[in-house]
Amino acid sequence: MLDIIRDWYARNFSDPQAVILALLIVVVSGLVWLFGDILAPVLVALVLAYLLEGVVKTLQRWHVPRTFASILVLLAFLALSVIVLFGLVPVLSGQVTAIVRAIPVILQNVQNELLKLPEKYPDIFTVAQVNDLIGNIRRELGSITQDVLSFSLARLGTIVAIAVYAVLVPLMVFFALKDKDKLLGWAAKFVPKRSELSFRVWREVDQKIANYIRGKFIEIVIVWAASYILFVVFDLDFALLLSFLVGLSVIVPYIGAVAVTVPIALIGFLQWGLDGKLLWLLVVYQVIQILDGNVLVPLLFSEVVNLHPLAIIVSVLFFGGLFGLWGVFFAIPLATLVQAVMNAWPKARDPALVAPSR
């Protein structure tokens, strides 16, 4: 057994570059896992910097100095954020409040429909089964309602934490955009020598992460807009809130689309009952999901998402469990990192590079 382990180690870690790459991955992953909450503002700033980097580069191609381009892009982003904060958030908050207040009516309608099942299908449903189901629904809705009502400013953090995000994050984004090359050069000083393999993997993953973040933002906006138009055409209640949830659902591939279908179907059922309009709504909604998965995603992520669907689902579950929300958001880039490392690793086992085992 020891010979097998020794042979495996010699084949995979004889090259110092492979050891350096493995250590870098372990150290960075450990830092994020241990200090993820503390580093959250930094991670937010990095995501925004990746998102805005493409616009800065476009302005540079138009001969705008990088510092001035960074200022313009950041000011435009802050203006858009203010518009969203004071224009969109109150509407979404109002619709969430309306849904919470309507829960008793929703529950009563669901109960009335469920109580009809033993009469229509006596061989399948009994009164006891329906009463148990109604009791479970009441308990779940009560728990959800309590969570929503308890979500207040205190849950968002202290005033100091809010100030960090409102003031320090934009500053970090600005300096990350303005001094990108300097910061990367400074970080490179801490990487050991003979790290060509690590830099090769980094260059590949860095570009893919940038494309992924920008593409994901575009996908969210397009899916949100298409869903909102659909819900408005069908005159579905809470159209803005439901379409917003649909847009956010694309962050979690496959799983998010399935999860967000439940509230859409429930609201439509309570509004129209088992009517043809509900069926058509769900059919057109599925068309949007199909177009997103088979047209929009390949178009936006053709160079990024070269992964099997099973690998994506496993990545969401694994990295989400390991790093929480950040792991879910970066599941695909992290899976791409794993793929890049696996593709580069055999080169480290080339006979010309690996020292002979003894």
N, C-alpha and C positions, 0 to 999 in steps of 0.2 A: 504493500500500500504506500509506504514511504517513497519507494522508487517511482511509483506512478505520479505522486505529487511532485517529487523533485524533477521528474522529466517534464511535467506540465509547466512548472515554474520556469525551467530552463528554456522551454520553447516560447513562452509568452512574455517573460520579463527579463531575459538576458540583455536586451537592448536597453541602455539607460533612458533613451527617449520614451520608451513604453512605460517605464517606471515613473518618469516625470509626469507624463500625461495622466496616468492612473492617480498619482498623488494630487495633482491639481484638481481633478474631478472630485476626489474624496474631500479635499479641503474646502472647495467652494460649496459643495453640497452640504457639508457639515455646518458651515457658517450660515447658510440660508435656513437650514433646518433648526439650528439652535437659536439664531437671532432674527428669524423671519419677521416677527412682530416689530422689533426695533428697527429693522431695515426696510419696513414697508414703505415709508416715504421715499427712500432711495430707489426702491423697485418701481414705484409709481413714476418717479422722475425719469428713470431709464426707459420705461415703456413709452412715455410721452415723447422722450427724445428720439427714440426709434421711429415713432409715428410721424414726427415733424421733420426728420432728417431729409426725407425725400423732397419736401418743399424747399428746404434750405439749399440743397444741391441744385434744384431747378433755378432758383434765383442766382446762384453762383454761375451757372451756365449763361445767364443773362448779364454777366459781368458785375453783379452786385457783391460787394465785399462780404465775407462770411459773417463778420461781427454785425454789420448792418442788417444782413439777411436774417440772422438769428433774432435780432430785436423785432423786426417786422413780423416774422412768423409767430413769435411768442405773444406779441401784442394782439395779433389777429386771433390767436387761439384763446387768449384770456377774454377778449370781447365776445367770442362765441360761447365761452363757458358762462359768462355773466348772463347772456341771453337765455341759455338753457336753464340756468339756475333760477332765474326770476320769471321765466316765461313757461317753461315746461314742467319743472318740478312741482309747482303749486297745483297744476292740473292733474298730474299723476297722483299727488298726495290726496287731492279731493276725490278722485275715483277710488282709491284704496279705502278711504273713509266711507264712501257710499256703499262699497261692497260689504264692509264690516257691518254697517248699519242694516244692510239688507239680508244679512245672514239668517235672522229669525224667519223672515218671509221665505227665503230660499229653502230653509230646512223644512218648513211646513209644506211647501210645494213638493219637495222630494218625498216627504212622508206620505202625502196623499197619493202620489203616483205609486210608491212602493206598496201601499196597502191594497192597491187594486190587483197586484200580482197574484195573491192566493185565489182571487175570484176568477181571474182569466186563465191561470195555469195551476189548477189545484194539484195536479200530479207532480209538479216540479217544486212549487213553493208552498210553505206552510205559514200560518200566522206567527208561530213562534220564531221561525227563521227570520221573517221580515222584522219582527219586533227586536230581535237581537241585532240585526243589521242597522236598524234605525238608532238603537242605543249606541252602537259603535260610531256611527256617523256623528251623533250629537257630541260624543266625547272628543272626537278628532277636531270637529269644527270649534268646540269650546277651547281646546288647546291652541288652535291656530289663532283664534280671535284674541286670546289672552296675550299671545306672543306679539301680535300686531299692535295691540293697544299699549303694551309695555315698551314698545320701541319708541324711544324718545331721544332727546338731545343727550341724555346721560349715557345712552347706549352707543352714541357716536364718539364718546370720549370726552376728555376735559377740554376746556378752552385752550389750554396749551397745545394739545394734540391738533385741534382744529386750526390753530395759528400755524402749526408746522406745515400742514397741507396747503393752507391758503397763501402762505408767504414763502416758506423755504422751498417747497416743491417747484414753484415757478422759477425761483433763483437757481436751483439745481438743474432744471431743464435748460435754462439759458446758458449756464456755463458748460453743460454737457454738449450743447450745440456749438457754442462759440469755440471751445478749446478741445474739441474731440480728439484731434491728433496729439495734442500735448498730453491729455489724460491717458490715452492709450500708450504713448511712449513712457509715461511715468509708471504705469502698471506693468509694462514689459520688463522694467528693471528688477521686479521681484520674481520674475520667472527664471529658473536656473538656466545655465548655458546648455547648449546642445538640445534645444527644445523645438527643433524644426517640425517634428511630428505634431506637437501641441499647437504650434502656430498654423500648420496646414489645416488641422481640424477646426481651429478657431475661425480662420478666414472663410471656410465653407459654411459653418454654422452661423456666423455673424450675419452674412448676407441673407441667409434663409430666415433668420429671426426677424430682421428688418422687413423683409417682404411679407412675412407672416403677419406681423402686427399691423402693418398698413393695409394688407389685404383683408384681415379680420375686421378692421374698423369699417372698411368700405362694405363688406358683406353685411355687417350689422345694420348699417344705414339703409342699404338696398332692401334687405328682407323686412326691416321695420316699415319702410315706406310702402312696399308692396302689400304687406299684411294690413296696414292701416287703410289703404285705399279699398281693399277687399271688404274689410269690416264696415267701413262707412257706406259702401255700396249696398251691403246687405242690412244696413241700419242695426248692427249689433251693438248692444249696450257695452259700455266701458271699452270702446274701440281703441282709444289711445293707449290705455293701460295694457290691454291684451296684446296689441301689436308691439308695444315696447318689450313685453315678455318674450314674444316670438323673436324679436331682434336679438335679445340677449341670449336666447336659447342656442344660437349658433356657436357660442363660446364652448359649449359642451357637445361635441359631435355625436350624432345619433341619439344619445340619451336625452339631450335637451329638447329635441324636436318631439319626441314621444311624450315627455313630461308636460310640455306646455299645451299639448293637444287636449289634455283632460279639462283644464278650466275653460278653454274655448268651447268644447262640446257641452260642458255643464251649463255655461251661461246661455248658449244657444238653445239648449233643451228647456231651460227655465223660461226663456223668452218666447219660444214658439211651440214647445212641446215636440212630439214626434211628427214633425211636419216636413214636407219636401224641401222647405227652405233650409232647414238644418242640414239635410243631406247634401244639398248643393253647396252650402257653405263649407262643409268638411271636404267635399270633393275638390273645390277650387283651392282650398287651403293646402290640401295634399299636392296639388299641381305646383303650388309655390315651393313647397318643400322639395319636390322632385327636381324642379328647375334649379333650385339652389344647389342641391347635391350633385346634379349631373351636368350643369352648364356653368353656373356662377363659380362654384368651388374650383373646378378644373381650370377655369379662365384666370382666377385670381391666384391660385396656389399651384400652378402647373410645375413650378420649380421647387416647391416646398413639400407638398403632401404627396410624396412618392412612397406611400406606406399602405400596407394592406389594412382594410377596415378593422379586422380583428386586432391588429397591432395598435391601431388608434384607440379602440375601446379599452384594451388592456393598459395603455399608457395613461388614459384619463383616470382609470380606477387606481393604478399604482401611484402615479405622481400626485393625484388628488389626495389620496390617503397619506402620502408622505409630506407634502407641502401645503395642503389645504387648497384654498381658492387659487393661489398662485400656481400650484401644481396643475390644477384643472386648466387654467388659462394657457399655461406654457406646455401642456402635455404634448402637443404635436412638435414644437421646436425641441423639446427634450428628447422625444423619440427620434427626431432627426439627428440630434447629437449622438445618441446611442448608435444609430445607423452609421453615422460618419466615423465614429471611433472603430466600429466593427470593420468598416471598409478599409480604414487606414491601418489597422492593427497587423494584418498579414505582412505589410511592408516592413514592419519592425522585426519580423521573423525571417527576413530574407537571409540566406546563408552568408552573404557578404557582410551583413550588419551584425548578426548574432555571434557572440563569442562561443566557441565550442564548449559544450558541457563536459565536465570531468566526472 
